């Protein structure tokens, strides 16, 4: 099971998630979305934009609660963005609340950030890499590893501040220490495993729900709380925060750029792949717009980005007389190895792409609207996704609309009944093929008054009663056909007229009626003749003719249909 979980019943084929997924790591089957774990970078966008709340990040909270119940040694690494998530709440107060939940110790992730900055500076002074990409954001690391594998060489071989802090904590408090990261980041789950530095990762949203569940208020400071001395590292969560912690001498070695937001980061990575002359850059990249302050795990209704930034800067300037954390300045290996993790998907041939485009009714460039409704930037990208099984034809709104229009047009064209669209002045606006056959020419019907074709009485009844008039039998104006006409009023005052030609049916009825009458006349002649013969026989035999008359009369009535009366 992947880290992003779905509620299938809630997924309604809106395709909003794929439209917002920068790496298109979502596939659709039977109208249900599913995340492709081997392509997903855990940016969390799909969970934020889903209108049905069908997607959720797998929570580590049950794992953390179980470890606390088992009295394991648990330490919190609190992301510096707490200053924006809990404005006006001190670190000591947050530490007190977390200790009441059962944690042994609470420290700032910024402790690890200080060591990360030092390693970045060392790499920049060495100047061995053509370019350096910061590795504080796990979503960016996954983005490069999975979708830009040729650029993995530029990832700074440095662990994230949370991972470095976890290593420092285990040196100070023992190997069995469990470090839980709490912050605004979903992608931190990629750094959680028995083989990695972090035991678990929680968001501020999860922490809020947990505190509320336990009825713990943010009102009691931890008297034993420690506070980092190198407070400048607290500005890591803001855009440009990593660069701001670098010394001025190393900034001269590389041109430092801060880039936030997946789209902007991907544009930069695309440029690096396309242009070899891009060199000598230190790129601070964050997947979230506004860096960590725009993380998906921030508290709902948190401060606007401008005010959040001000809170972070104020927190970085703030120092107390609290004791220094024991882990601060502990020497630890900050390095790590990043690797290529790209999944090579089968690519369609040009012929296969064109075949799929033709199925969508796209035979030339002008047919490709590239509207992006399906979530893909171009119709060509969508066709490739269809080939790879990630998308389907029905995700194309113009295709569905044209298909629906084509189907309705086919129905109107080939229905055996005449259909007319008549305006409020009783003038024909449109007519289908059957109407043209009934009234000789569909093109000539446009602009003709309905009284020249049909009786007006059904229209007058429909207008007076403001209700449909159905199956009203009448003759056409030329007297050539007998029809049943139904009149349905539209909200705009126009009318739809359905005309069924029943001429042949009426002719058959008349033929049957004529045959019936002829049969009755024949029966009467037989009766008369038989009566004469019977009378002659009776006169000879001296018998009455009563019984014979009764029998023959019954025969007559049966032919006339009178025996049912």
N, C-alpha and C positions, 0 to 999 in steps of 0.2 A: 504494500500500500504506500502511495506517495505521500509527501508532506502536505499537499493541498488536497483536501477531501471534498467530495461533492454530495449534495443531496439531490439525487436524480429527479425526484418528483418536482423539485423547484426549478429545474432548468427548463426554460420555455422557448428555446430556439431564438433568442433575441440577438445573439452573436455580438453582444456588447463587449464581452471579455476578449474575443479575438481582435476586435477593433482597437482595444487598448493594449494588447500584448505586443510589445515592441519586437519580440523575437518569434512571434507566431508559434508558440509552444503549446497550442491547444488544437485538438482534433475534435471533429463532430461525427457522431454515429447515432443514427435514429433520432436525430434532433437533440441529443444530449452531448454536452461538452465534457471533455476529459483532458487533463493536463498530461503532456508528454514529459515525464520526469527527466529523460535524458537531454531535453532541450530547455527545460524551465530553469530560470535563474533566481527564482523565489523573490522577485521584486515586490510581489503582493498586489499588483494593480488589479488583477482579475477579481480578487476578493473585495477590493474597495469599490469597484464600479458595478458589481453584480446587483441588479435591481431586485432579485429574488432571494438574496442572501444564500445562494446555493453553494458557495465555495467558502471553505474555511481552512486555515492553516492548522495542521495537527498540533494540538497543545501538549507541551511538556509538563503542564501543571500537575496531572495525576502522578507522574514520575517523581516530581519534586516533593509532593505531599507524602508519598510513600517513603522516600528517603528520610524525611524529617521524622516520620513516625518510627522509623528504625533507628533513630538517634545517630544518624551518620553526621560526620563533620561537614557542615554546609556553610559556604561563604558566598556572599553576593558580590558580583562585580557590577556596580551601578553606573550605567552610561551617563556621561556628563550632560546629556540632553534632559536630565531630570529637572534642571533649572527652568526649562521651558514647559515641561509636562506638569510640573507642580510649582507654578510661580508663587513666590513668597514663602515657600516651605524650605526650611534649611536641610542640609544634608544630615545633621544630627537628628532632626525629627523623623526623616525618612528611615534612618538607621534604627531608631527606636521602634518604629512600626514593624520593620522587617525582623527585628530580633524577637518581637512578640509573636510573630508567625513561626518562630523556631530556629532562625538562622543564628549561627555562632558569631559571625562577623560580617560587617558590611564595609566594603571599600569602593573607591572610585576607579572606574575603568581608565580614567586619565592617568593613573599610575603606569599602566602599560603603554599609554600613548607617549609618555615622556621617553621611554626606551625606544619606541618605534621611530620617533623623531631623530633620536641619536643615530640609529642605524641608517635612516634615509640620508642624513648628513654625511655619514661615512661613505656610503655608496656614491654620493654626488662628488665628494672630494676625490674619490678614486677615479671617477670619470670613465669607467670601463664600458658602460652601456651607452648605446647610441641614443636611446630615450629611456626614461623611467616612468612607469605608471604606478601610482600609489595603490596599495593593496589593503587599505582600511575598510573598504566597502566590499563585503562578500558577494553582493550581486554583480559588481563590476568584475570581480575575479572570475565568477562563473561565466559571465558574458564573454570574456576574453578566452577562457579555456574551451568553451563549447562552441562559440560562434566566430571567433577570430583566432584560431589556433596558431596561425603564423606569427601572431603578436605576443604569444606567451613569453617569448624571450625578453620582452620589455617590462613584464611585471616585476616590480621590485621584490626580490626573494625575502620578504619580510612578513612575518605573521601579523594578524590584526591586533590592535591594542587589547581587545578582550582575551585573545589567546595568549598574548605575552603576559598579561596580568595573571591569568590562570597558572602559567608556568611559575611565575614569581611566588604566587600564593602557595603552591605545592612545595616549593623549596623552603618557605618559611614555616608552613603549618603541617607539612608531611604529605607523602605521596597519596595517602588515602583521602585527602581533602577533596570535596566536591565543590566545584565553582559553578554558580548559576549566574548567567548574564541576564540583566533586566534592562531593557531599552526599547527603542521604537522600531526595531528592525525584525522583519520576517526572515530575511536571508541568513541571519545568524544561526538558523537551524542547520545550515550546511557545515557549520563548524562544530556541531554537536555529534558525538559518537564515542563509544568506549575507547577508540583509538586516537581520538582528538583531545584537545585541551579542555573544552567546556563540557560539563556534565549535562547541562540543560540551558535553554534560552526561553525567557518569558518576555512578553511585551508589557508596556505600561497599562494597556487596556486589561490584560489578564491580572496584573497586580491590583488594579482598582477593584475588579470583581472579587478577587480573593479577600482583600481588606474589608469590603462590604459584607461578604459572606461571614467573616469572623467578627464583625462589628468592631473593628479596630479603627480608631480615629487618628488623624495626623495632628496630634496635639501634645505628645510627650517626647522631648528630646532624649537621645541616648547620651547619658553622662560620660560614657567611656568611648564615645565616637572619636575617631581619628580623622584628620583632614590633610590632604595632600598639600605639600609645600610648593611644588612647581605648578601653581594654579593656571599657568598659561595654557597647559595642555587641555584645559576644560573647553577651549574654543574649537576643538576638533569637529564637533557636530555642525558648525556653520560653514557655509560655502566659503572656501579660501582659508579655513581654519588650520588645516595641516601646513599650508605654505607659510602662514603667519607665525608658526612655531619654529621655522627654520632660521638659522643664523644668517645674517646678511652676507657673510663671506661665501657661503655655499650657494646662495642664490645667484651669484655671479657665474657659477660653473654651468648651470642649466637655466634656460628660460622657463619660468614657472607659470603655469596656467591652471586655473581652477575651472572645472567643467561639471555642472550638475544637470540632472535630467537624462534619462536613458537616450532620448532621441539625439540630444546634443553630443553625448558621449559616443554614440554609434556613428554619427557623422564624422567625428574626429578619428575614430578607429578606421572608418572607411577611407579617409584621406591618408592615413598612415600606410594602409595597404596599397593604395594606388600611387603614392608618391614617395619614392625612396629618399628624396632630398629632405624630407622632414626629419630633422635630427637636432639633438641638443635640448630636448624638452623634458621637464619634469611636469607630469600631468596629474593633478589631483582630481580624481574622478569620483562622482557620487551618482548612484542610480536615481535617487530621489531628487525631485526639484526642491531646491532649498537645502540640499544635503540631508543630514539626519533629522533636521527639524521638520522635514516633510515626510518622515517615515510613516508607513502604514500602521504601525503599532502605537503611535502617539495617541494621547487621550482625545476622545471626541470633544469638539468645541474648545480645543486648546487655543492658545494665543495666536493671533495673526503673525505671519512670518516676520514682519518688521519688529513687533514687540517681542517676539520670541528671541530674535537675534540680540535685542537690547538686554534681555534677561541673561543670555549666555555671556555677553561681554561683561555685565555687572558681576556675574558669578566668578568669572575669571579674575576680576580685580579684587574680589573679596577674600580676605584671609582672617582666620581666627587664631586663638591661642591654643587650639586643640592639639593634642599630641600628633606627631608625624606617624603615618602608618609604617609598620615594621617592614612591609614589602617595598617601600619606596627606595629606589636606587640599588636594589638587589641585582647583582649581575646574573644575567640569564641569556641563554641562546635565543635570539629573536628571529632567527632565520627559518625559512621553510622552503619547500619546493613546490612549484606549480607545474602542472602538466597539461598537455593537450587532451581534451575530452570530447572532441567533436565526433558526432555521429554522421557518417557519410550516408545520406539518403540517396536512393536511386533517382537519377535525373531522367526525365522523359526526352525523347528525341523531338526535333522540330515538327516532324510529322504528327507525333502523338499530341503535342501541344495544340497544333492547328485542328486536329480532330475534336479535341475537347472544346475549343473555342467555337467550332462549327456547331456543336451540340447546343451551345449557348446562343446560337443565332448570330455569331460574330464572324463575319467573313472577310472583313477588312479592318484597317486601323480606325476608320471613322465609326465602326460599329462598337469598338471598345471604349466605353464611356469612362472607365477607370474611376468610378464614382466612390469606391471604397466602402460601400454599404456592407459588403460581405466581410470586411475586416482586412482585406488585402489591398495594397496600394494600386495595383494594376490588374487588369483582367488576365494578363499573362501569368502573374504570380498566382492568381487564383487557379488557373488551369494546371499549373505545376502542383499545387496543393491537392487538387482533385486527383491527379495521377498518383500522388503519394498516399492517398487515402486519408488526408487530413481535413478535406473539405468535400462538399457535394454540390451538384449543380443547383439545387434548390436554395442555396444560400445567396444566389444572385437575384436581387429584387427586380431589376429591369427584365430579366429572363422570365421570372414568375409573372410579372405584369403582362408582358407580351404573350406568354403562354395562355394566361387567363383571357386576354382580349381575343386571341386567335380562336380559343375554344368557344367563346361566346359568339364570335362572328360566324364560326362554322355552324353552330346551332341555329343561329338566325338565318343563315344562308340556306340550309338544307331542311329546315322544318317544313312539313307539307302545308302548314297553315300560313295564310297571309298575315303579315304584321306591319302596321302603319304607325308612325309617330306623327301626331297631329297637334298643332299649336292651339292656343286658346281661341284663335279666330277660325278654327276648324279648317286650317290649311295643312296639307300634307307636307311634312318636313323630310321624312325618310320612309323608305319602303324596302322590304326584303325581296328576294328572288321570287318567292311564291306569290307575292302581291303583284309583281310584274306579270307573271303568268296568268293570274286571275283577271287582272285589269289590262292585259295586253302589253304594257311597257312600264317597267319600274322607273326609268329615268323621267318619262313624261308625267309620272304621278306627282313629282315634287312641284309644289306650288298650286296644285289642283285643290279646289274646295271639296270637302268630304261629301257634300250633297250631290256632287256629280258622279260619285261612286256608290254611295250607300245611303240608306234612309237616315235622316237626321234625328228621328225620334229617340233612339237609344242614347244619343249624345245629350239631348235635352233632359232626359230622365236622369242621366248620370250627374249633370250639372245641378239640377234641382235638388236631387237627393244627396249630392256630395258623397256618392257611394258607387261602387262598381255595378254595372249592368251586365249580366252574364247570359250568354247563349240566347240572344234575342233573334228569332228567325225572321227573315225578310228577304226581299229580292234586291239584287244589285240594280243600280239606276238604269242600266241598259236592258234590264229584264232577261239577261242571258243566264243568270245563275241564281240559285236559291242558297242563301248563306245563313250561318249563325254568327252573329257579331257580338263581341264582348268589349266593353269600354271601361278602361281603368284610368281615373284621373291621377295626375302627378302633382306633387306639391307646388311646382312652378306654374301650374295652370295648363300645361300640355296634357295630352292624352295618348295612351297606347291602345290601339285597336287590334284585336285578334279576330281574324275573319276565317271561318271554316266553311269551305265549299261543300254543301250537302245536296247539290243538284242531283247527283246520281242516286243518292239515298231516297230523295223525294220522288224521283222517277220510278224507282223500284216500288215504293209505297203505292204510287198511283197505278202501276201495272198490277200489283197484287190486289188492289181495290177493284180494278176493272175485271180481273180474273174472278174475283169473289162474286161480283155482280153477274157476270156471265154464267157462273156455276149455278147461282140461284135461279136465273132464268131457265137454264137447261133443266134443272130439277123440277121447276114448275111445269114445264112442257111435258116432262115424263109423267108427273103426277096426273096432269089433265088427260094425257093419253091413256094411262093405266086406269083411270077412273071410267073413262068411256068403255074400255075393254071389260073392266070389272062389271060395269052396269049391264053390258050386253050379256056377259056370262051369267050374272045374277038373274037377269030376266029369263034366261034359258033354264037356269037351275032353280029359280025361285028362292034364291037366298038374298039376304041383305048384304049390302056393301060396307056396312059400318066398320068392321074390323080392318078391311083393306084400306079404307080411307084413313083410319087412325094410323096404321103402319106407314103409309105413304106420307102422311102429314109430318110424322116424326122424322122421316127421312129428309123432307124439305127443310124442317127447322134445323136439323143438324148441319146441313149445308149452309144455311143462313146464319148459323151461330146463335140461334135463338134458344137452344136447349139449356144454355147457361144462365139465361135471364130469369 
